[in-house]
Amino acid sequence: MRRFNSFLLMVYLERSRAFVQYKPSIMGPSSSLQQFLYRGHNWQILRRMKDYSACKYQLSSLVTMSADIAEFEKLHDVQGIICREVHIDIEVVGSISILEATADSQNHLVDMALATEEEIATVGSSLSGSLQLTTGDPYGAVLWPAASAVANHLLTTNNITLENKTMLELGAGTGLVSIAAALGGMSKIMATDYENVPLQLLQYASSNINNESHDDNSSDANKIVSNEERKQKLSNIETFLFDICDHDIPLPSADFVVAADIMYEPKTGIAMAYRVVEALKAGSRVIVGCSPGRPGRPRFIEKLRELLPNTKVDFVDVNGTTCSGPRNELICGKDSTSISSKPKLLKVELLDLSPECLNGSDKNK
């Protein structure tokens, strides 16, 4: 059985109430769709639906968010996932390019997330390569606002030194934070995700499109290091699969443990709270960024305060920017504050804890 992400279905339910209303028999006369969801059946309920094929059609035909994309936009084929370059200005290191799945590729990824085991081969074969979802989670194939906020915090905070330090990124997604940390001088970056697709996009971006400056008019900050030095710094990134919810596997050791926009479900927020404590006890400094409206953040704070009763645990507002570009509605709802037609200021919540907080003090405060 494949494991599916329940939050995608919750997003769909919120934006498709009319569908549920006009399909009252979808789960039978005595069962509510939402009640069934909250019993923990997740995406597997789609396979139990009497009207699954109709539901599948409704989901796959959702209108994606429109965006103005320049004709000269550069596209890349990463094992069959067609991606577009997105350039993000990060303080100190300048312009960084990451890869996002195009609208069509997002639709394919959502189709794979919704597919039954019998359909997986058929859906997968519609892509030109072999890269497929392993967990049914398409979120990491696009950029989210907290990534730039965490990257800027790492590179500009006075008491953070990156040289000769190591970093573990949880839920790295498209890899903006890891690439920024590498260019900023980190000696080793472990970029992890529990889904293989974003790690492949990250590897491609770090190896193929960030070895040179992308802006002919870039600031001096972007030319602090030569192209050869950029290539060497980016070689310090390694990627591997890691599931923060699998507590049988300990966190790899690192000076910094960071995460940006990973709390899309309450269970992920709870798991992240345990991982924060684990990292602090191991001597790591922990930085967590979270965009507005993430469902897992309240449970994260609740559980972390329970685990660290003598520590002040509060997010602070920092400046971030919205993301732009196409989004399948099951990846990002059309009313989301994370997306806008053009990037604009967005307040992002950030938590920065050092190991000293376990003793009731934290020099980062």
PLY file of the C-alpha trace (Angstrom):
ply
format ascii 1.0
element vertex 365
property float x
property float y
property float z
element edge 364
property int vertex1
property int vertex2
end_header
0.00 0.00 0.00
1.25 3.48 -0.80
1.07 6.08 1.96
-0.80 9.22 1.03
-0.94 12.72 2.50
-4.22 13.46 4.27
-3.77 17.23 4.12
-4.15 17.24 0.34
-7.58 15.72 0.78
-8.46 18.22 3.50
-7.48 21.02 1.10
-9.70 19.47 -1.53
-12.62 19.16 0.89
-12.33 22.82 1.88
-12.33 23.93 -1.74
-14.85 21.42 -3.06
-17.73 21.47 -0.60
-20.18 21.50 -3.46
-18.72 18.22 -4.74
-19.17 16.56 -1.35
-22.64 18.09 -1.02
-23.79 16.74 -4.37
-22.20 13.33 -3.85
-23.93 12.32 -0.60
-23.73 8.62 -1.39
-20.02 8.59 -2.05
-19.25 6.81 1.22
-22.64 5.21 1.73
-25.65 6.56 3.64
-24.24 6.21 7.15
-20.70 7.51 6.76
-19.39 11.06 6.53
-16.38 11.64 4.28
-14.70 13.93 6.79
-15.36 11.59 9.71
-13.81 8.77 7.73
-10.77 10.96 7.01
-10.21 11.77 10.66
-10.19 8.08 11.53
-6.78 8.05 9.86
-7.52 6.33 6.55
-5.84 9.19 4.62
-5.73 8.92 0.84
-6.60 5.24 0.92
-10.24 6.24 1.34
-10.24 7.32 -2.29
-9.81 3.70 -3.28
-12.80 2.74 -1.13
-15.09 5.35 -2.63
-17.88 3.97 -4.75
-17.55 6.95 -7.05
-13.74 7.09 -7.10
-13.44 7.51 -10.85
-15.68 10.58 -10.77
-13.76 11.97 -7.80
-10.47 11.33 -9.59
-11.74 13.23 -12.63
-12.81 16.16 -10.49
-9.45 16.30 -8.73
-7.25 15.97 -11.80
-9.16 18.65 -13.68
-8.76 21.34 -11.02
-7.83 24.72 -12.44
-4.25 25.67 -11.63
-3.34 29.13 -10.48
-2.52 31.42 -13.39
0.78 33.30 -13.57
2.63 35.44 -16.05
5.59 33.38 -17.22
8.13 35.00 -19.51
8.72 33.45 -22.90
12.45 33.22 -22.22
11.95 31.18 -19.07
14.46 28.35 -18.90
13.08 24.83 -18.59
14.89 21.68 -17.52
14.00 18.00 -17.79
14.90 16.26 -14.53
14.25 12.58 -15.16
10.96 13.34 -16.83
9.83 16.15 -14.49
9.81 19.36 -16.52
10.92 22.24 -14.28
11.34 25.98 -14.59
14.17 28.01 -13.14
13.22 30.36 -10.31
15.77 32.98 -9.28
15.75 34.13 -5.65
17.92 36.93 -4.24
19.46 35.92 -0.93
21.46 38.34 1.18
25.25 37.93 1.15
25.37 35.30 -1.62
23.10 37.00 -4.16
20.99 35.22 -6.78
20.23 31.51 -6.33
18.35 29.38 -8.83
16.06 26.56 -7.77
13.83 24.34 -9.85
10.04 24.11 -9.61
7.82 21.64 -11.42
5.87 23.33 -14.20
2.07 23.39 -14.12
1.83 20.28 -16.29
4.37 18.40 -14.18
2.52 19.38 -11.00
-0.64 17.94 -12.50
1.19 14.69 -13.22
2.55 14.57 -9.66
-0.91 15.14 -8.20
-2.26 12.39 -10.46
0.39 10.06 -9.06
-0.49 11.08 -5.51
-4.11 10.18 -6.15
-3.51 7.02 -8.13
-4.36 3.55 -6.92
-1.62 0.97 -7.05
-3.13 -0.37 -10.26
-2.96 3.09 -11.83
0.56 3.99 -10.72
2.29 2.37 -13.68
-0.09 4.04 -16.14
0.16 7.46 -14.54
3.92 7.16 -14.21
4.35 6.22 -17.84
2.81 9.54 -18.88
6.07 11.14 -17.77
9.03 10.91 -20.11
11.38 9.50 -17.48
11.45 7.21 -14.49
11.26 9.74 -11.63
8.08 9.16 -9.59
6.67 10.00 -6.19
7.61 7.50 -3.51
5.30 8.71 -0.73
2.51 10.48 -2.59
3.60 13.96 -1.47
3.99 16.56 -4.28
4.59 19.60 -2.02
8.37 19.60 -2.32
8.31 20.13 -6.09
7.63 23.87 -5.64
9.12 26.68 -3.54
7.53 27.98 -0.32
8.04 31.39 1.38
9.77 30.30 4.59
12.79 29.00 2.66
14.07 32.47 1.77
13.41 33.73 5.30
15.42 30.88 6.87
18.22 31.30 4.30
18.50 35.04 4.98
18.45 34.43 8.74
21.31 31.95 8.47
23.42 34.31 6.39
22.82 37.61 8.20
22.41 36.82 11.91
25.39 38.23 13.78
26.04 35.27 16.06
25.86 32.65 13.32
29.11 31.55 11.71
28.84 29.20 8.77
32.46 28.45 7.95
33.57 24.98 9.00
30.07 24.21 10.25
27.66 21.45 9.28
23.94 21.65 8.66
21.05 19.22 8.42
17.98 20.43 6.55
14.75 18.54 7.17
12.15 18.60 4.42
14.54 20.40 2.10
12.14 20.52 -0.85
13.61 22.47 -3.74
16.72 23.18 -1.67
16.97 26.96 -1.44
18.18 26.91 2.19
20.77 24.19 1.55
22.15 25.90 -1.55
22.35 29.24 0.28
24.14 27.62 3.22
26.65 25.98 0.87
27.42 29.23 -0.93
27.64 30.94 2.45
30.53 28.68 3.49
29.08 25.66 5.28
31.55 22.78 5.12
28.87 20.08 4.92
25.15 20.26 4.19
22.85 17.26 4.53
19.69 18.07 2.58
16.95 15.57 3.37
13.36 14.95 2.44
11.06 11.97 2.72
10.20 12.25 -0.95
12.69 11.56 -3.73
11.37 14.04 -6.34
12.47 17.27 -4.60
15.88 15.79 -3.78
16.43 15.13 -7.49
15.44 18.73 -8.31
17.82 19.98 -5.62
20.71 17.87 -6.88
20.16 19.05 -10.44
19.97 22.72 -9.39
23.12 22.57 -7.26
25.12 20.69 -9.89
23.95 22.34 -13.10
22.51 25.83 -12.71
24.19 27.46 -9.72
27.85 27.11 -10.67
27.79 30.55 -12.27
26.19 33.86 -11.43
22.81 34.21 -13.17
22.67 38.00 -13.26
25.05 39.99 -15.42
24.25 43.01 -13.28
24.61 41.12 -10.01
25.90 42.95 -6.97
29.42 42.56 -5.67
28.00 40.25 -2.99
27.09 37.74 -5.67
30.67 37.78 -6.98
32.43 37.22 -3.67
33.40 33.80 -4.93
34.50 32.79 -8.40
32.51 30.32 -10.47
35.02 27.61 -9.62
34.66 28.41 -5.93
30.88 28.28 -6.25
31.15 24.82 -7.78
33.40 23.67 -4.95
31.09 25.06 -2.27
28.03 23.43 -3.85
29.79 20.08 -3.85
29.44 20.17 -0.05
25.72 19.35 -0.40
24.69 15.73 -0.04
21.11 14.52 -0.27
19.33 11.51 1.17
15.87 10.36 2.18
14.85 10.98 5.78
11.40 10.89 7.39
11.12 13.03 10.52
8.09 10.98 11.58
10.14 7.78 11.73
11.57 8.07 15.22
13.39 4.76 14.95
15.99 6.61 12.88
17.97 9.26 14.81
18.89 12.64 13.42
22.30 12.81 11.76
24.73 14.94 13.78
25.10 18.58 12.69
25.90 22.02 14.09
22.63 23.39 12.70
19.29 21.69 12.12
16.92 23.73 9.98
13.46 23.31 8.48
11.31 25.61 6.35
7.60 25.13 5.71
7.28 21.46 6.56
4.33 21.52 8.97
1.49 20.79 6.56
-0.13 18.30 8.92
-0.62 18.22 12.71
1.28 14.91 12.96
4.27 16.50 11.22
4.20 19.39 13.68
4.24 16.96 16.61
7.06 14.93 15.06
9.06 18.10 14.44
8.73 19.10 18.11
10.35 15.83 19.15
13.07 16.33 16.54
13.81 19.83 17.85
14.39 18.48 21.36
16.49 15.64 19.97
18.65 18.12 18.05
19.06 20.48 21.00
20.14 17.62 23.27
22.72 16.64 20.66
24.16 20.17 20.74
22.61 21.51 17.52
21.22 24.97 17.00
17.70 24.69 15.54
16.04 27.13 13.15
12.47 26.58 11.98
10.57 28.79 9.53
6.83 28.60 8.94
4.58 30.55 6.58
1.10 31.69 7.68
-1.67 29.14 7.97
0.32 25.92 8.31
-1.97 23.37 10.06
0.87 21.69 11.94
2.28 24.77 13.67
-0.20 24.97 16.59
0.45 21.32 17.49
4.19 21.90 17.08
4.19 24.77 19.58
1.90 22.91 21.97
4.06 19.79 21.99
7.37 21.69 22.14
6.22 23.70 25.16
5.18 20.45 26.78
8.62 18.93 26.11
10.51 22.09 27.14
8.48 23.53 30.03
11.30 25.80 31.22
12.08 27.26 27.81
10.45 30.23 26.13
9.18 28.83 22.86
7.78 31.51 20.57
7.97 32.22 16.88
8.95 35.76 15.88
7.90 37.61 12.74
10.56 38.05 10.07
10.32 39.43 6.57
9.82 36.93 3.81
8.41 37.05 0.32
5.56 35.31 -1.39
6.24 32.88 -4.22
4.92 33.25 -7.74
4.26 30.87 -10.57
1.70 28.17 -11.32
0.36 25.96 -8.53
-2.00 23.02 -8.79
-4.83 23.77 -6.38
-4.22 20.58 -4.43
-0.63 21.70 -3.83
-1.51 25.27 -2.96
-5.07 26.61 -2.75
-5.95 29.65 -4.84
-6.63 31.70 -1.69
-3.26 30.93 -0.10
-1.24 33.90 1.18
1.95 32.08 0.15
1.40 32.81 -3.55
0.98 36.02 -5.53
1.29 36.97 -9.19
4.49 38.84 -8.32
6.64 38.37 -5.19
5.68 40.68 -2.33
6.43 41.07 1.37
5.07 38.32 3.62
5.56 37.96 7.35
7.01 34.54 8.10
7.27 33.01 11.57
10.75 31.94 12.67
12.01 30.02 15.70
15.72 30.01 16.60
16.83 27.90 19.58
20.31 27.05 20.77
21.23 24.14 23.09
21.59 26.60 25.99
17.80 26.85 26.14
17.75 23.41 27.77
19.34 25.03 30.82
16.77 27.81 30.93
18.86 30.30 28.98
19.34 30.97 25.29
21.96 33.35 23.96
19.93 33.76 20.76
17.17 35.61 22.61
0 1
1 2
2 3
3 4
4 5
5 6
6 7
7 8
8 9
9 10
10 11
11 12
12 13
13 14
14 15
15 16
16 17
17 18
18 19
19 20
20 21
21 22
22 23
23 24
24 25
25 26
26 27
27 28
28 29
29 30
30 31
31 32
32 33
33 34
34 35
35 36
36 37
37 38
38 39
39 40
40 41
41 42
42 43
43 44
44 45
45 46
46 47
47 48
48 49
49 50
50 51
51 52
52 53
53 54
54 55
55 56
56 57
57 58
58 59
59 60
60 61
61 62
62 63
63 64
64 65
65 66
66 67
67 68
68 69
69 70
70 71
71 72
72 73
73 74
74 75
75 76
76 77
77 78
78 79
79 80
80 81
81 82
82 83
83 84
84 85
85 86
86 87
87 88
88 89
89 90
90 91
91 92
92 93
93 94
94 95
95 96
96 97
97 98
98 99
99 100
100 101
101 102
102 103
103 104
104 105
105 106
106 107
107 108
108 109
109 110
110 111
111 112
112 113
113 114
114 115
115 116
116 117
117 118
118 119
119 120
120 121
121 122
122 123
123 124
124 125
125 126
126 127
127 128
128 129
129 130
130 131
131 132
132 133
133 134
134 135
135 136
136 137
137 138
138 139
139 140
140 141
141 142
142 143
143 144
144 145
145 146
146 147
147 148
148 149
149 150
150 151
151 152
152 153
153 154
154 155
155 156
156 157
157 158
158 159
159 160
160 161
161 162
162 163
163 164
164 165
165 166
166 167
167 168
168 169
169 170
170 171
171 172
172 173
173 174
174 175
175 176
176 177
177 178
178 179
179 180
180 181
181 182
182 183
183 184
184 185
185 186
186 187
187 188
188 189
189 190
190 191
191 192
192 193
193 194
194 195
195 196
196 197
197 198
198 199
199 200
200 201
201 202
202 203
203 204
204 205
205 206
206 207
207 208
208 209
209 210
210 211
211 212
212 213
213 214
214 215
215 216
216 217
217 218
218 219
219 220
220 221
221 222
222 223
223 224
224 225
225 226
226 227
227 228
228 229
229 230
230 231
231 232
232 233
233 234
234 235
235 236
236 237
237 238
238 239
239 240
240 241
241 242
242 243
243 244
244 245
245 246
246 247
247 248
248 249
249 250
250 251
251 252
252 253
253 254
254 255
255 256
256 257
257 258
258 259
259 260
260 261
261 262
262 263
263 264
264 265
265 266
266 267
267 268
268 269
269 270
270 271
271 272
272 273
273 274
274 275
275 276
276 277
277 278
278 279
279 280
280 281
281 282
282 283
283 284
284 285
285 286
286 287
287 288
288 289
289 290
290 291
291 292
292 293
293 294
294 295
295 296
296 297
297 298
298 299
299 300
300 301
301 302
302 303
303 304
304 305
305 306
306 307
307 308
308 309
309 310
310 311
311 312
312 313
313 314
314 315
315 316
316 317
317 318
318 319
319 320
320 321
321 322
322 323
323 324
324 325
325 326
326 327
327 328
328 329
329 330
330 331
331 332
332 333
333 334
334 335
335 336
336 337
337 338
338 339
339 340
340 341
341 342
342 343
343 344
344 345
345 346
346 347
347 348
348 349
349 350
350 351
351 352
352 353
353 354
354 355
355 356
356 357
357 358
358 359
359 360
360 361
361 362
362 363
363 364
